[in-house]
Every structure is written in C-alpha cells, then in structure tokens.
Amino acid sequence: MFKRHFITNAIHATLLAAVLTGCSGAPASAPPAETISISGAFALLPMVSLWADEYQKVNPGVRFDIQGGGAGKGMTDVLSGAVDVAMLSREVRDEETAQGAVLTPVVIDAVVGTVNADNPHLADILARGITPEIARGIWIDNTITTYDQWLGNGSGDAINVYTRSDSSGAGEMWARFSGGTAQEELQGIAVNADPGLAEAVRQDKLGVGYNNIGFAYDIGSGEPVAGLRVIPIDLNGNGAIDADEDFYATKGDIVAGISRRAYPFPPARELYLVTKGEANPAITAFYRWILTDGQQFVPVAGYVPLTAEQIEAALTALDARE
C-alpha cells in the first residue's frame, strides 16, 4: 500500500513540475529575445551601433545583429530577406522602391574629400580647397592629373586618386558633388569600404580620396584621423578658403557647418533605415525611439540631428503606416 502511494505522489509531483515549467521539463525562463538584423552603409554603422546599445538598456528583450558592407549590400540584403533593416546613405532608387523598399530618415551625415597629412602640397590644398569643377576634373573627367593643374603651384607631382570599389552611398554623394550622378563615374584606384579608403590615402603622400566624416575624424578626440586631413570646399569659387568657409579643424566644427547648411548637400545628406514593406512592431518601436529619445545621442556620435520638421514628418509617416 505504501509503495502505491509513493508512486502516485511521485507522478503528481512530476505533473506539477511539468505544468510549472511549461511542460518542457526544464526550469521556467523568460521568453526569447527578439533579434533585429541590420546591414549596410558604413556611414550609419557607428550611429546605429550606439543607438542599439542605448535602446537595449531600456528594452532588454530586443537584440541586434549589425554589420556594415556598404549601402548597396544593405539594400540587396533587405530586399532579398537576408536582414530586417538596411542602412542607406543615398537616395533610394526607383527599382528599389518597386521591390518594396520603405525608408525612414534618422540622421544627417556628410562625405568629405581627404588628403594625406604629409602631402607636400598640403598648405596649398588647405588654402585653395576644392570646388565641384576641380573634383570633376580629378575623379570623373581625368583632366586634372597633377597638383599644378589643381593648385597652380608649378608642381609636376601626379595626383594619386582613390575611390570606393564597393557600392556605397559615399561614392554616390561624392560623384554628385563632382557633377556626376553615380559612383560608377568616379575614376581612381578602387578600394573596399570606408576604412580601406581612409587607409589607402593614409599610406600615400600624394593620395586623395573621400570618406564619411565618421571615418575622417577620430570619434574620441574629434581631430582628423591620424595621417589624414580633410579638403575644404571653396564655396564661393574664388580660389581661396575664406574665414567663413574654414570649419574643418575638428568634427565638431564640420558638424556645426553641416547643421547651419554652410556645407553643401550633396555631399551632405540624410541617412535612412529601410525595410522591405512595412516595418514590424519591434522595428517600428525602435524607429520611434530613434526619432525621439535617440536623437540625444546624435551629437555624441558626431552626426547632425534631423530638424524638428523632419522628425515630425517621419513620425507622421510611421503613424500612417501602422
């Protein structure tokens, strides 16, 4: 009789444990975290990584899988379903919209021309700067191939030109600044990714290139990346960098220039997060946080916040899509 009661009690205990653990036989646990996968533009990578870290502090049930690869890769990934969200650093293309790309602006950034910090013509470059016409001659038409043709300083040194090999928003913005329309028009030694292009110019005293500002300036000190200097833009085309055109010494200086629209658009531009079709509730919640609480982290990361009008329009668009 004792044995029968022991077995019955044991069965009851087992059933009770199964109920308490969700019939899994394992200890009860929190529901699995929701993961948002993101890829794309290097221009947005530092900003989105910071946003993800801060968002997880107040939303511990959300995880992020974030990788770069360039704007082109991000769009390919999101439209093929390989990731949930793309980081885009250029305008969307008609064929991408036709495939279901839905954009949300999140921040403002810019592309800058770069030159080696030990370039023997650095003083002349900083004094004269660059114009869209000069950039076109260097990167597109191949009509400016020496430093004398650029600076009029009598030097026969060749300009060693670098560009991006991967599909990038930075390349498209620099092409548009240079009077072109697409990255494919840019000539030069092709190098992969923002860090690769910066490093190529750092290693070549006669090299010139272009980078998103997050890769031209050190995020900690705000100074130009060691080995690089930023090429100022001659905004009024008078052949000299005037005092009101000289805002490149630190990242804070150029961010202020972009904010007051002294730096031209392009190569400055809005940056976007993109989904295929409407965003799911987890992504929409992340977007709302970026456009509200998340904007406080934008200056910290060295970017330019959206204007109040841009934020209101983006939030209204999210409301309409829900």
VEXMAR-620947 format. One record per residue (C-alpha): x, y, z; residue in one letter; residue number from 1. Coordinates in nm, 4 decimals. Layout:
N
{{X Y Z} 'a' NUM}
...
end
This chain:
322
{{0.0000 0.0000 0.0000} 'm' 1}
{{0.2856 0.2325 0.0862} 'f' 2}
{{0.4522 0.1636 -0.2488} 'k' 3}
{{0.1351 0.2563 -0.4442} 'r' 4}
{{0.1018 0.5887 -0.2585} 'h' 5}
{{0.4692 0.6662 -0.3195} 'f' 6}
{{0.4337 0.6104 -0.6964} 'i' 7}
{{0.1111 0.8169 -0.7140} 't' 8}
{{0.2696 1.1055 -0.5249} 'n' 9}
{{0.5730 1.0913 -0.7485} 'a' 10}
{{0.3533 1.1100 -1.0595} 'i' 11}
{{0.1650 1.4077 -0.9164} 'h' 12}
{{0.4921 1.5823 -0.8390} 'a' 13}
{{0.6171 1.5209 -1.1928} 't' 14}
{{0.2957 1.6542 -1.3482} 'l' 15}
{{0.3054 1.9613 -1.1251} 'l' 16}
{{0.6651 2.0302 -1.2256} 'a' 17}
{{0.5725 1.9952 -1.5926} 'a' 18}
{{0.2912 2.2462 -1.5551} 'v' 19}
{{0.5141 2.4928 -1.3722} 'l' 20}
{{0.7843 2.4697 -1.6405} 't' 21}
{{0.5553 2.4915 -1.9411} 'g' 22}
{{0.5525 2.1114 -1.9893} 'c' 23}
{{0.9135 2.1263 -2.1051} 's' 24}
{{1.0779 1.9515 -1.8171} 'g' 25}
{{1.3184 2.2494 -1.7981} 'a' 26}
{{1.3200 2.5368 -1.5495} 'p' 27}
{{1.0943 2.8298 -1.6354} 'a' 28}
{{1.2706 3.1060 -1.8319} 's' 29}
{{1.1995 3.4443 -1.9882} 'a' 30}
{{1.0669 3.4494 -2.3441} 'p' 31}
{{1.3401 3.4536 -2.6096} 'p' 32}
{{1.4703 3.7967 -2.7096} 'a' 33}
{{1.3595 3.9400 -3.0429} 'e' 34}
{{1.6547 3.9984 -3.2760} 't' 35}
{{1.6617 4.2778 -3.5362} 'i' 36}
{{1.9204 4.2151 -3.8074} 's' 37}
{{2.0711 4.5170 -3.9831} 'i' 38}
{{2.3321 4.5637 -4.2570} 's' 39}
{{2.4504 4.8298 -4.4977} 'g' 40}
{{2.6131 5.1726 -4.5109} 'a' 41}
{{2.9352 5.2282 -4.3188} 'f' 42}
{{2.8200 5.5899 -4.2788} 'a' 43}
{{2.5442 5.4746 -4.0400} 'l' 44}
{{2.7268 5.1865 -3.8729} 'l' 45}
{{2.8704 5.3781 -3.5712} 'p' 46}
{{2.5441 5.5647 -3.5113} 'm' 47}
{{2.3174 5.2597 -3.5350} 'v' 48}
{{2.5539 5.0598 -3.3121} 's' 49}
{{2.5331 5.3300 -3.0450} 'l' 50}
{{2.1543 5.3502 -3.0783} 'w' 51}
{{2.1259 4.9729 -3.0436} 'a' 52}
{{2.3355 4.9728 -2.7249} 'd' 53}
{{2.1291 5.2507 -2.5685} 'e' 54}
{{1.7964 5.1027 -2.6806} 'y' 55}
{{1.8779 4.7680 -2.5199} 'q' 56}
{{1.9266 4.9400 -2.1851} 'k' 57}
{{1.5576 5.0297 -2.1776} 'v' 58}
{{1.4357 4.7365 -2.3907} 'n' 59}
{{1.6322 4.4313 -2.2735} 'p' 60}
{{1.4055 4.1975 -2.4682} 'g' 61}
{{1.5445 4.3192 -2.8015} 'v' 62}
{{1.8760 4.2099 -2.9524} 'r' 63}
{{2.0591 4.3414 -3.2597} 'f' 64}
{{2.2776 4.1799 -3.5241} 'd' 65}
{{2.4528 4.4683 -3.7046} 'i' 66}
{{2.7093 4.4594 -3.9842} 'q' 67}
{{2.8450 4.7000 -4.2463} 'g' 68}
{{2.9177 4.6119 -4.6069} 'g' 69}
{{2.8073 4.9324 -4.7823} 'g' 70}
{{2.4743 5.0798 -4.8823} 'a' 71}
{{2.4431 4.8545 -5.1874} 'g' 72}
{{2.4880 4.5387 -4.9812} 'k' 73}
{{2.2370 4.6582 -4.7244} 'g' 74}
{{1.9707 4.7173 -4.9885} 'm' 75}
{{2.0388 4.3813 -5.1517} 't' 76}
{{2.0187 4.2117 -4.8118} 'd' 77}
{{1.6910 4.3715 -4.7029} 'v' 78}
{{1.5149 4.3271 -5.0376} 'l' 79}
{{1.6164 3.9596 -5.0506} 's' 80}
{{1.5010 3.8998 -4.6929} 'g' 81}
{{1.8503 3.8310 -4.5602} 'a' 82}
{{1.8156 4.1070 -4.2964} 'v' 83}
{{1.5316 4.3011 -4.1394} 'd' 84}
{{1.6697 4.6514 -4.1925} 'v' 85}
{{1.9152 4.8191 -4.4305} 'a' 86}
{{2.1284 5.1242 -4.3541} 'm' 87}
{{2.1147 5.3562 -4.6567} 'l' 88}
{{2.3415 5.6569 -4.7184} 's' 89}
{{2.1996 5.7742 -5.0515} 'r' 90}
{{1.8642 5.8349 -5.2129} 'e' 91}
{{1.6522 5.5290 -5.2870} 'v' 92}
{{1.6341 5.4123 -5.6484} 'r' 93}
{{1.3134 5.3553 -5.8418} 'd' 94}
{{1.3803 4.9850 -5.8817} 'e' 95}
{{1.4316 4.9510 -5.5041} 'e' 96}
{{1.1033 5.1271 -5.4310} 't' 97}
{{0.9333 4.8977 -5.6823} 'a' 98}
{{1.0616 4.5990 -5.4810} 'q' 99}
{{0.9048 4.7313 -5.1627} 'g' 100}
{{1.1762 4.9493 -5.0028} 'a' 101}
{{1.0266 5.1740 -4.7325} 'v' 102}
{{1.2545 5.4483 -4.5963} 'l' 103}
{{1.2676 5.6272 -4.2617} 't' 104}
{{1.5167 5.9176 -4.2232} 'p' 105}
{{1.7104 5.9014 -3.8960} 'v' 106}
{{2.0097 6.1391 -3.9066} 'v' 107}
{{2.2241 6.3683 -4.1251} 'i' 108}
{{2.5865 6.2993 -4.2262} 'd' 109}
{{2.8334 6.4152 -4.4924} 'a' 110}
{{3.1127 6.2938 -4.7167} 'v' 111}
{{3.4401 6.4894 -4.7229} 'v' 112}
{{3.7418 6.4883 -4.9506} 'g' 113}
{{4.0588 6.3609 -4.7867} 't' 114}
{{4.4301 6.4011 -4.8454} 'v' 115}
{{4.7409 6.2566 -4.6821} 'n' 116}
{{4.8524 6.4640 -4.3821} 'a' 117}
{{5.2111 6.4586 -4.5127} 'd' 118}
{{5.1204 6.5665 -4.8657} 'n' 119}
{{5.3974 6.8077 -4.9768} 'p' 120}
{{5.1287 7.0413 -5.1143} 'h' 121}
{{4.9103 7.0390 -4.8023} 'l' 122}
{{4.9440 7.4115 -4.7304} 'a' 123}
{{4.8269 7.4991 -5.0818} 'd' 124}
{{4.5404 7.2462 -5.0633} 'i' 125}
{{4.4134 7.3906 -4.7348} 'l' 126}
{{4.4476 7.7460 -4.8656} 'a' 127}
{{4.2793 7.6850 -5.2024} 'r' 128}
{{4.0389 7.3993 -5.1282} 'g' 129}
{{3.8333 7.2180 -5.3870} 'i' 130}
{{3.5293 7.3011 -5.5992} 't' 131}
{{3.2852 7.0703 -5.7778} 'p' 132}
{{3.4613 7.1566 -6.1046} 'e' 133}
{{3.8042 7.0607 -5.9692} 'i' 134}
{{3.6621 6.7417 -5.8170} 'a' 135}
{{3.5100 6.6533 -6.1535} 'r' 136}
{{3.8450 6.7023 -6.3256} 'g' 137}
{{4.0181 6.4778 -6.0702} 'i' 138}
{{3.7643 6.1979 -6.0231} 'w' 139}
{{3.5468 6.1933 -6.3373} 'i' 140}
{{3.6954 6.3637 -6.6460} 'd' 141}
{{4.0613 6.2840 -6.5716} 'n' 142}
{{4.1552 6.6337 -6.6899} 't' 143}
{{4.3300 6.7305 -6.3643} 'i' 144}
{{4.6073 6.4789 -6.3073} 't' 145}
{{4.8845 6.6860 -6.1424} 't' 146}
{{4.8963 6.9103 -5.8398} 'y' 147}
{{4.9926 7.2052 -6.0594} 'd' 148}
{{4.6696 7.1659 -6.2586} 'q' 149}
{{4.4790 7.1733 -5.9318} 'w' 150}
{{4.6761 7.4309 -5.7322} 'l' 151}
{{4.8759 7.6273 -5.9922} 'g' 152}
{{5.1940 7.5800 -5.7904} 'n' 153}
{{5.4206 7.4564 -6.0703} 'g' 154}
{{5.4482 7.1014 -5.9297} 's' 155}
{{5.4584 6.8084 -6.1699} 'g' 156}
{{5.3620 6.5621 -5.8943} 'd' 157}
{{5.0808 6.3313 -6.0037} 'a' 158}
{{4.7601 6.3182 -5.8011} 'i' 159}
{{4.7066 5.9588 -5.6892} 'n' 160}
{{4.3293 5.9210 -5.6915} 'v' 161}
{{4.1367 5.6691 -5.4780} 'y' 162}
{{3.7699 5.5723 -5.4841} 't' 163}
{{3.5402 5.3016 -5.3455} 'r' 164}
{{3.5170 4.9568 -5.5032} 's' 165}
{{3.2013 4.8537 -5.3149} 'd' 166}
{{2.8595 5.0028 -5.3879} 's' 167}
{{2.8395 5.2933 -5.1446} 's' 168}
{{2.6352 5.5970 -5.0613} 'g' 169}
{{2.9597 5.7868 -5.0011} 'a' 170}
{{3.0680 5.7182 -5.3586} 'g' 171}
{{2.7351 5.8328 -5.4996} 'e' 172}
{{2.7374 6.1533 -5.2911} 'm' 173}
{{3.0941 6.2352 -5.3972} 'w' 174}
{{3.0017 6.1718 -5.7606} 'a' 175}
{{2.7026 6.4044 -5.7305} 'r' 176}
{{2.9160 6.6732 -5.5651} 'f' 177}
{{3.1592 6.6331 -5.8561} 's' 178}
{{2.8871 6.6968 -6.1122} 'g' 179}
{{2.8116 6.3335 -6.1881} 'g' 180}
{{2.5184 6.1151 -6.0964} 't' 181}
{{2.6544 5.7731 -5.9967} 'a' 182}
{{2.9503 5.6194 -5.8168} 'q' 183}
{{3.0452 5.4287 -6.1319} 'e' 184}
{{3.1563 5.7559 -6.2920} 'e' 185}
{{3.4351 5.8027 -6.0379} 'l' 186}
{{3.7821 5.7107 -6.1599} 'q' 187}
{{4.0795 5.6056 -5.9485} 'g' 188}
{{4.2284 5.3147 -5.7597} 'i' 189}
{{3.9289 5.1265 -5.6210} 'a' 190}
{{3.9437 5.0322 -5.2520} 'v' 191}
{{3.6852 4.8452 -5.0470} 'n' 192}
{{3.4896 5.0196 -4.7713} 'a' 193}
{{3.5309 5.3417 -4.5754} 'd' 194}
{{3.8159 5.2158 -4.3534} 'p' 195}
{{4.0026 5.0783 -4.6558} 'g' 196}
{{3.9783 5.4043 -4.8485} 'l' 197}
{{4.0956 5.6077 -4.5495} 'a' 198}
{{4.3910 5.3757 -4.5004} 'e' 199}
{{4.4892 5.3885 -4.8698} 'a' 200}
{{4.5172 5.7689 -4.8554} 'v' 201}
{{4.6987 5.7499 -4.5214} 'r' 202}
{{4.9646 5.5338 -4.6864} 'q' 203}
{{5.0144 5.7553 -4.9966} 'd' 204}
{{5.1616 6.1048 -4.9565} 'k' 205}
{{5.0219 6.2096 -5.2941} 'l' 206}
{{4.6881 6.0357 -5.2466} 'g' 207}
{{4.3412 6.1901 -5.2401} 'v' 208}
{{4.0115 6.0219 -5.1570} 'g' 209}
{{3.6811 6.0778 -4.9783} 'y' 210}
{{3.5194 5.9434 -4.6637} 'n' 211}
{{3.2124 5.9733 -4.4476} 'n' 212}
{{3.3007 6.2113 -4.1654} 'i' 213}
{{3.2878 5.9280 -3.9123} 'g' 214}
{{3.5943 5.7775 -4.0809} 'f' 215}
{{3.7774 6.1063 -4.1480} 'a' 216}
{{3.7637 6.2280 -3.7863} 'y' 217}
{{3.8523 6.0436 -3.4674} 'd' 218}
{{3.5336 5.9816 -3.2691} 'i' 219}
{{3.7146 6.0251 -2.9370} 'g' 220}
{{3.9254 6.3376 -2.9881} 's' 221}
{{3.7257 6.4921 -3.2714} 'g' 222}
{{4.0530 6.5609 -3.4542} 'e' 223}
{{4.1145 6.4357 -3.8094} 'p' 224}
{{4.2195 6.0704 -3.8175} 'v' 225}
{{4.5968 6.0413 -3.7798} 'a' 226}
{{4.7564 6.0606 -4.1230} 'g' 227}
{{4.4565 6.2321 -4.2888} 'l' 228}
{{4.3446 6.5898 -4.3474} 'r' 229}
{{4.0078 6.6984 -4.4787} 'v' 230}
{{3.9990 6.9017 -4.8011} 'i' 231}
{{3.7952 7.2205 -4.7503} 'p' 232}
{{3.5363 7.3230 -5.0103} 'i' 233}
{{3.5749 7.6609 -5.1795} 'd' 234}
{{3.2093 7.7513 -5.1537} 'l' 235}
{{3.2187 8.0808 -5.3414} 'n' 236}
{{3.4688 7.9639 -5.6033} 'g' 237}
{{3.7140 8.2497 -5.5525} 'n' 238}
{{4.0177 8.0226 -5.5350} 'g' 239}
{{4.0662 8.0613 -5.1599} 'a' 240}
{{3.9222 7.9294 -4.8363} 'i' 241}
{{3.7769 8.2338 -4.6652} 'd' 242}
{{3.7211 8.2547 -4.2903} 'a' 243}
{{3.3522 8.1652 -4.3173} 'd' 244}
{{3.4422 7.8573 -4.5274} 'e' 245}
{{3.7004 7.7245 -4.2809} 'd' 246}
{{3.5159 7.4825 -4.0495} 'f' 247}
{{3.7138 7.1586 -4.0798} 'y' 248}
{{3.9595 7.1607 -3.7877} 'a' 249}
{{3.7512 6.9226 -3.5743} 't' 250}
{{3.4486 6.7011 -3.6136} 'k' 251}
{{3.2510 6.9464 -3.4041} 'g' 252}
{{3.3399 7.2256 -3.6456} 'd' 253}
{{3.2190 7.0435 -3.9556} 'i' 254}
{{2.9067 6.9144 -3.7804} 'v' 255}
{{2.8225 7.2763 -3.6974} 'a' 256}
{{2.8840 7.3692 -4.0616} 'g' 257}
{{2.6511 7.0947 -4.1799} 'i' 258}
{{2.3860 7.1945 -3.9229} 's' 259}
{{2.3732 7.5543 -4.0472} 'r' 260}
{{2.3762 7.4323 -4.4093} 'r' 261}
{{2.7112 7.6003 -4.4826} 'a' 262}
{{2.8407 7.2643 -4.6017} 'y' 263}
{{2.6675 7.1731 -4.9311} 'p' 264}
{{2.4060 6.8993 -4.9880} 'f' 265}
{{2.5480 6.6851 -5.1527} 'p' 266}
{{2.7943 6.5705 -5.0309} 'p' 267}
{{2.5989 6.6102 -4.7067} 'a' 268}
{{2.2764 6.4077 -4.6979} 'r' 269}
{{2.0107 6.2397 -4.4884} 'e' 270}
{{2.0711 5.8798 -4.3850} 'l' 271}
{{1.7904 5.6240 -4.3766} 'y' 272}
{{1.6852 5.2931 -4.2292} 'l' 273}
{{1.4973 5.0742 -4.4774} 'v' 274}
{{1.2622 4.7788 -4.4532} 't' 275}
{{1.1005 4.5719 -4.7248} 'k' 276}
{{0.7343 4.6563 -4.6854} 'g' 277}
{{0.6012 4.7924 -4.3589} 'e' 278}
{{0.8190 4.7510 -4.0523} 'a' 279}
{{0.7051 4.5016 -3.7891} 'n' 280}
{{0.6066 4.6333 -3.4425} 'p' 281}
{{0.9518 4.5736 -3.2904} 'a' 282}
{{1.1251 4.7720 -3.5656} 'i' 283}
{{0.8611 5.0463 -3.5591} 't' 284}
{{0.9150 5.0854 -3.1834} 'a' 285}
{{1.2904 5.1156 -3.2423} 'f' 286}
{{1.2303 5.3790 -3.5120} 'y' 287}
{{1.0082 5.5816 -3.2787} 'r' 288}
{{1.2745 5.5745 -3.0092} 'w' 289}
{{1.5423 5.6849 -3.2607} 'i' 290}
{{1.3268 5.9788 -3.3721} 'l' 291}
{{1.2562 6.0889 -3.0137} 't' 292}
{{1.4824 5.9829 -2.7254} 'd' 293}
{{1.7502 5.8538 -2.9620} 'g' 294}
{{1.8236 6.1941 -3.1164} 'q' 295}
{{2.0044 6.2987 -2.7956} 'q' 296}
{{2.2869 6.0580 -2.8849} 'f' 297}
{{2.3397 6.2017 -3.2341} 'v' 298}
{{2.5798 6.4859 -3.1403} 'p' 299}
{{2.7700 6.2500 -2.9099} 'v' 300}
{{2.8434 6.0263 -3.2087} 'a' 301}
{{2.9424 6.3241 -3.4260} 'g' 302}
{{2.6386 6.3326 -3.6545} 'y' 303}
{{2.3807 6.6026 -3.7224} 'v' 304}
{{2.0293 6.5589 -3.5771} 'p' 305}
{{1.7271 6.5803 -3.8012} 'l' 306}
{{1.5363 6.9066 -3.7894} 't' 307}
{{1.2139 6.9267 -3.5891} 'a' 308}
{{1.0201 6.9352 -3.9164} 'e' 309}
{{1.1961 6.6236 -4.0451} 'q' 310}
{{1.1280 6.4370 -3.7215} 'i' 311}
{{0.7611 6.5345 -3.7223} 'e' 312}
{{0.7240 6.4223 -4.0840} 'a' 313}
{{0.8948 6.0893 -4.0128} 'a' 314}
{{0.6764 6.0206 -3.7081} 'l' 315}
{{0.3634 6.1112 -3.9037} 't' 316}
{{0.4677 5.8671 -4.1766} 'a' 317}
{{0.5113 5.5930 -3.9155} 'l' 318}
{{0.1614 5.6660 -3.7811} 'd' 319}
{{0.0134 5.6445 -4.1302} 'a' 320}
{{0.1790 5.3099 -4.1982} 'r' 321}
{{0.0578 5.1412 -3.8791} 'e' 322}
end
